[in-house]
Amino acid sequence: MVVHDMTVPWTSVDPALHMTVERWPFFGVETVVGRLRNDGGTTRAAEFVPSVPLDLTEFNELRLWVQADRTAVGSDRLPYYVALAYQDAADGPADRHRWYLPVNAPGGWEQRRIGIEGDRRSAVRRFALEPLGPAPFTIRLTPLLAVREEMLVDVEHALRESLAGLKPPGLTNVPVASAVSAGATEVPVRALGFAAGNRIRLDEGTAGSEVHDVLRAVADRTAGRTTLTLARPLAGSFAQDDGTVTVLVPVTDEPVTPRIVLTPLDVREDPTRSWQVDQRDSFRPRGAITVCSVRPAARAYQADYQVEVVATRDRAALVGTVVRRLSADRALWIDGTPAPVWIVQAPPLLERNSGGPAPVYVRVGARTEVAARRETSCVARVESRAGQPGSSTADDGGTVDRP
């Protein structure tokens, strides 16, 4: 769930704390982010109030990426300076849902994952970004997501999202050739190339955009137009030349053309990408101490899929678009996290159907959590001392601030 897409600034009553919306480079893509600036001296929060309370009980984690101008690791020298908090409608006076946002590498993007599985979250009515001290800071934030991981479901959803919106050449935003009334089942369009089995979207109608399946397409090559017969009547009317028709390329098993058929082939563990170090997140105050959540690192897997383009025309162009979108140079975003994706060699002919154009075979590097979070006190400072053997006094030492 997208909790907040950052296209609208969070509000603050203190002019020293204000958020603006920017388009900012994020993993090579210009993305809408919120820029929160604290000029210093305020403890008032910037907040977002949903139009209706949000039920987040099906989700166990909040995720977002941050880019800030100062380090914050929770030590005396580098304290946390901003927190993310929310309020639930059923909270009592002592209830607090509040987490610090660490910053380990100023100027770089860092993902923050916050475990909410142990918090009340059935009617969240307010989110807040709270300054924690008088020092000024600037922090950018990507959209705030609520997540419940289901690895293979999430991978397939990400592939479908990545492949959505493919456009056959010459069949996008084609003008309606003459006015069409609501309830009609025939639509004349100013182009050739349409065919029975197309799924189309009609835009700029009195009832908004509509999606229809085409039962029959009769081409008039002399006039350069096609009359489309639809499977059901139009909900609204469409004016001549103002209304437009676009052929869609859905990712589906339904008998429409063109379409993309996505078939899972294999999944296996990938030990070379699995870490052996515990991960920490969800830094929050508990009384006088700071606690965090600890769990083993997520396990890495490889998931293979067959991507088949079914089309009667322009198949090469559509396959070319599929190849570009699933290039290794473009990460596949899964639940707000980039995952590697690359095209692999086709299986041997004895193991696949050779009666038609070959599909595209892709591999996705995915991860899944294997253990629940456990809360523990968070060590923010480690001190080491050295001395002569048997001596009770150290003559040298040092400290290290830890995130």
N, C-alpha and C positions, 0 to 999 in steps of 0.2 A: 504494500500500500504506500502510495506517495502521501505522506502526512502533510508536507508543505513543499511546493515546487520552487520556492524562492523567487518567483516572478513578481511578487508583491512584498514590499518591505515589512518587517515586523515593526510594531509601533512602540514608541517610547515617549514618556511625558517629559523627560529631561533632555534639553537641547544638547547637552554634553555627550549624550549617547544617541546615535542615530544610525539607521541602516539604509543603504541604497542598493539598487539592483544594477548589476554589471554583466556584460558579456566578457568572459575571461578565458584564456587558454587553459584547458583541462585535458591532460593526456592527448595533446595535439588537436583537440576539437574545441572550438569556441562554444562555451556553455554559459547558461544563465546561472549566476551565483549571487548570493546576498553578501554585501560588504558591511560589516558591523564595525563602527569606529567609536572608540571611547576617548574623548579628549581629556579625561582624567577628573578625579574628584567626585564621581557619582557612584552610587550603589543601586540606582534604579535600573529595572530590567527592561529589555525590549521583548515584547510578547506577541504571541499569535493566538487568537481565540477562534476555534472552529465555529462554523455556523451552527452545527449541532455537535454534542459531545461524541468523541470517537471511541468506538469499541475496539480495543486492541488485544482482546483476550486470545485471539487466534495467532498472535505474533509474540515472539519471545525476545526480540532484539530491535533496537533502533540503530540505524546506520547513517552516517554522513561523512563527507570529507572536509577537512579544514586546511586553510593556509593562513598562517599568522606571522606577525613580524617580530615576535619575541618568544624565547624558549620558556616553557613552563613544565617543570617536572615534579613539583610538589615539595621541593626542599626549601630551607630558609632563604637560600640565595636566589633560587629560581622558583618562586611559588606559582601555583595555579592562579590565573587571573580571570577566567571566565568559566561558567558552568551552564549546563543545559538542565532545565527542570520542567516538570509538568505537574498539574493538579488534577485529581480525579474528583468527580462529583460526590463520591462517598467518603472522601478523606475526612479524618478527624483532625483536631488541632495539632496533634503530635506527628501526623503522617507527613513524610517528606520524600519526594521522588526527585533526586538532585544528583547530578554527576559532573565531575570536573572534566574539562577538555584539555588533555596534555598536548604540548607542542614540543616535539623532539628536534625538528629540523626547520627552523624559521625560513620562510620563503618557498618551501616545498609543500606539496599536497600529501596529507596523511589521513588515512581512514580511521574513524572512531566508531567502535562497535560498543553498544551499551546493552547489557542484559537486563531485560525487564520482566523475566519470567516469575520472579518472586515478588513483584510489585502489583498493587491494585491498578487496573487499567481498563475497566469495563466502560467507563464514561469519562474520558479525558477531556476536560473543558478548557484547559489553558496550557500553553507551552511558553517558556521564557528562557532568554539568554541573559544571565546575571553576571555583571562585573563583580569581582571579588576583592578588589583593592583600589587604591587611588591612582595607580599608575596608568597612563594612557596605553592603548593598544589598538591594532587594526587586525581583524580576522575575516577571512572570506569563508563562506560555507556553501556546499552544494545542497541540492534538495534533500530533505529529511525523509528517510524511508523507515517503514516498519516491516520486518522480515521474519518469516518462519521458513527455514531451509528445508527443501526436499530436492536433493541433488539432481536426479534425472528429470523430474518434472520441471525444475528451474532451468536446466540446460536446454530442454526442448522448447520451453517458453522463450528463452533468449534467442534460439535459432529462428523461431517463428517471427519474433520481433525484428530480427536482423534482415529477414527475407521479405518482410512486408513492404508493400508499396511498389513492387516492380511494375514497370510500364512498358507495354508493347509499343514499338515505334509507330507513330502516326495515329494512335488510337487513344490519345489523352486530350481531354478538354475539347472534344469535337463539338461544334455548335449544332443545336437542334435546327433542322432545316425549315420547319414551320411550327406555328404555335400548337401546343397539345394541351387538351383540357384534362382536369382531374377525372379519373375513372377510365381513361383511355388505355388500351393495351398495345397500341401501335405508335412508334416514335420514329419519325424520319430524321436522319442525321446527314451532315455534309461530309461524308467520307466513305471510302470503300474499305474492305478488309475486315469488317465485322462478320461474325459467323454464329450459327446456332450453337448453343452451349456456352456462349460468353456470359460472364457475370459482369454487370456494368453498374456504375454509379452515376446517377443524374444529379447535377448540382444546379443551384440558383432557382429552385422551384418554390412555389408558394408554401409547401409543406416542408421545406428544407431539403437536404440531400436524401436521396432514396437509392437503395440497392435492389437490383432486379436481375433475374436470369432470363436469357434470351432463348425463346423457343424456335424462332425462325428469323433469318436475315435475308431479305431480297434486295440484291444490288441492282442499281440502275447505272451502268457504266457510262452511258452517254451523259447523264446529268451529274455523275460523280457523287451519288448519294446512295444511302441504304435505308430501307424501312425495317425496323426491328419490331418483332412481335414478342411481347413480354409474357411471362408466366402468370402474372397477376396485374390487376389494374393499378394505375398511378394514384398515389394519395393526393398529390397536388398538381397544379398546372405549370407549364413551362413555356416561356415566351420564345418566339423565334430569335435565334442567334444569341439571346441572353442565357438560355439554358444550355448546359454542356453535358456531354456524355463521355465517360472514361471507362475503358476496359480494365477490370481488376485482374490481378494474378494472385488469388488466395493460396495460402498454404493449407491444403485440405485434401481429404480423401473423397470428397463429393465429386460427382461426374460433371464437372464444369471444365471448360478449356478457354484459355490456358490456365494451368494450375501448377503448384509445386507439391510434390508428395514427399514427406519427410518420414524416413523409416529408420528406427534404431537397429543397429547391427550387433554391437558388442560393448561391454564395459569391463575394465580391468584395473587393478590397482597399479599405481605408478610410483614405486619406491624411490626413484631418483628425484622426485619433487616433493616427497613427504619430509617434513621437518621433525626433529627429535627434541626440540626445545619447547617448554611450556609457554603458552600465550597468556598475556594478562590484559585485561580491559576493565571497564565499568568502575572507574575510580570514583569513590564517593566518601563523604564524611559519615562516620558512625561515632557519635559522641565526640571524644577528644582526639580520636585517631582517624586516619584515612585507611580505607579498606579497598580491595580490588577483587576481581574475579579471576581465578586461575583454572586452566584446564589444559590437557595435552593438545598439541597442535593438530589441526585438521589433517585427515588423510587425503592424499592426492589420487585421482583416478583419471583414466582416459576413456572417453565415450565416443564411439564411432557411429556415424549416421550416413545414410544414403540420401542424397538430395536429387530428386528426379524432376525435370521440367517436362510437363506434358503439354504440347502445343501443336497446332496444325500449321502454324506459320511463325516466323520470327523466333524460332527456337534457339538458334545460335546467339542471337542478341540477348535473349533472356538468360541463357547459360553464362554468357559473358558477364552479365550483371551479378549473377550468383557468385561467380568466381571472384569478382572484385570485392563483393561484400564479405566474403568469408576468407579474405586474404590474411596471411600471417602478420601483415603489417597493421591490421586493425583488430584490436582486442574485442572479444565478445563479452558484453557486460551482463553479468549474472548477479541479480540481487544487489546491484550497486558496486560490484567488484569486478575488475577486468580479469578475464580468463583467456589463455592462449587458444587459438583455433588455427588449423592449417589443413590444406588439402592433401590427401594421401593417395597412394597408388590404388587403382582398382583391383578387386580380387581377381584371381585367375578365371578365365572364361568358363572353366568347368564348374565354377561355383556361382556364376551369375548368368542372367538372361542376355544372350547376344543377339536377340531378334530385333533390337531397335537401338536408337542412339543411346550411348552410355550415360549413366547418371554421373554426378559429382560425388566423391566420397570425402568426407571431412572428419577430422578428429578434434575433440574439444578436451582441453585440460581442465578438469573440474576438481573441486574439493568438497568434502563433507565433514562435519564435526562428528566425533566419535565418543565424546564424553560430556557430561553436564558440568556447568560452572560450579566452583566451590569458592565461597568468599573467605578471604584471609586478610590479615593486616598487611598493609603495603609498605615495604621498606623503601624509603625515599633517599636515605643516605647510608653509605657503607664507609666505615672508618677502619683503617689498618694501621698498626704500629709495629715497629721493629726494635729489637734490643739485643743485648748480649745474652747468650744462653745462661739461664739461672738468674738473670737480673730482673727485678721487679719494676724497673723504670725503663720506659722506651725512650730512645734518644732520637728517633726519627719517625715520621708518620705521614699520612696523607688521607684525603677524603675524596670520594667520588659521588657525585649526584647521579641518581638513577631515575629514569623516567618511570 
